[in-house]
Amino acid sequence: MIIVNVDKAKDIAHSARREARSKEFAPLDIQATIPFMAEEAEAKRQVIRDKYTELQNRIDASDVDGLYNIMKEIGGV
């Protein structure tokens, strides 16, 4: 029988979430510094923030199976 430390698994999932979020933000970070692209880039950044806020809430509320599915979703497995 395998015993999973759920708190540690959540920490790992949050790290994977932060890494995935950073990768999505990277191209927009540059665009946000260009005046004529900044407004559109910020709108896209907000969509990403909302997506990963929802994902963070799902991680916090998940059990082992839920965490596994989330990790598959963000490419951490």
N, C-alpha and C positions, 0 to 999 in steps of 0.2 A: 504494500500500500504506500502510495506517495502522499506525503503531507506537504501542502503548499502554504507558505507564509503569505497570507493575503495582503498584509500591509506592505511587505517587500515587493510583492507582485504589482501592487498599485504604484509604488515608487518607480518601478521599472517602466510601467505603462505611461506614467506621467513624463518620464525622461524621453521616451519614444515619441510622445505627443509633442513635446517641446521641440524636438529635433525635426519632426515632420512640418511643424508650423514654421520654423525658421527657414526651411527649404522653400516653402510656398511664399514667404515674405521676401526672400532675397531679391528677385527681380523687381519687386515693387519698391523696395528700399531705395533703389537708384532712381526709379521713375518719380518717387515722391520728392526728390530734390530738384527736379526739372519743372520750372514754373508752369508751363502750359500742360504738363502731364500730372501735376500734383493732385488736383482735385479728383480726377478719375482714379489715380493710384490709391488715394486715401479711401475712396468708396470700395475699391477691391480689397484693401487691407481690412476694412470693417467686416466684410463678408467672411474673410478668413478668421478674424477674431471671433465672430459669432459661431462659426463652425467649431472652432477649437474650445470655446467656452462650453458648448453643448457636449463635446467629447469629454472635457474635463469632468463635467457633472456625471456623465455616464460612468467614467472610471471610478469616481468616488462612490457610486451606488452599486458597483458591480461585485459579483462573486467571481470565483475562479473561471468558470465557463464564459462569463461575460467579458472578463479581462482578456481571455484568449481570443475571443471574437473581435474585440477592439484592436488587439495587437495585429491580427490578420488584416483588419481594415486599414490600418495606418502603415502596413508594411514592416512591422516589427517582428514578424514570425516567418 
